[in-house]
Amino acid sequence: MDHRTTSAGMSVTNLGPIEMVREGMTVLDSTGKKLGKVEGLKMGDPQSATEQGNELQDTGFLGNIAEAIGGDEREPDVPGPARARLLRSGYIKVDGGFLIETDRYVPADEIMSVDGDTVHLRVTKGETIKES
């Protein structure tokens, strides 16, 4: 069996706390401050070595039509280097609330634990990645 590991040294077969995250859970930063609720999540793909590799996956005629009609709405909606990191590690998207806060992305390796319906992060709100 091929065991690949993420940059944090976690086995792909055991992704850690992100496996227990579900949409709607409350997200708290490392100081206990509420960031919002989990809006979505994506498991990581350690094979996403570069952002260019991910950018090329959905190009072509249909991709161009979708982008022309609806804009570029691919997740995660963040600048290139941060996007590449999130795609490799996996992430949760946190809904900051109605019109008040920007949505934020948290790499899977920054999730400290999941307790009941609460996700606890290793980082503060300011260290999370804001949506573009």
Secondary structure, DSSP 4 states (H G I P E B T S, - for coil): ----B-TTS-BTT--GGGGG--TT-EEE-TTS-EEEEEEEEEE--TT---HHHHHHHT-SHHHHHHHHHH---PSS-S-HHHHHHHHHHEEEEEE--SSSS--EEEEGGGEEEEETTEEEESS-GGGSEEP-
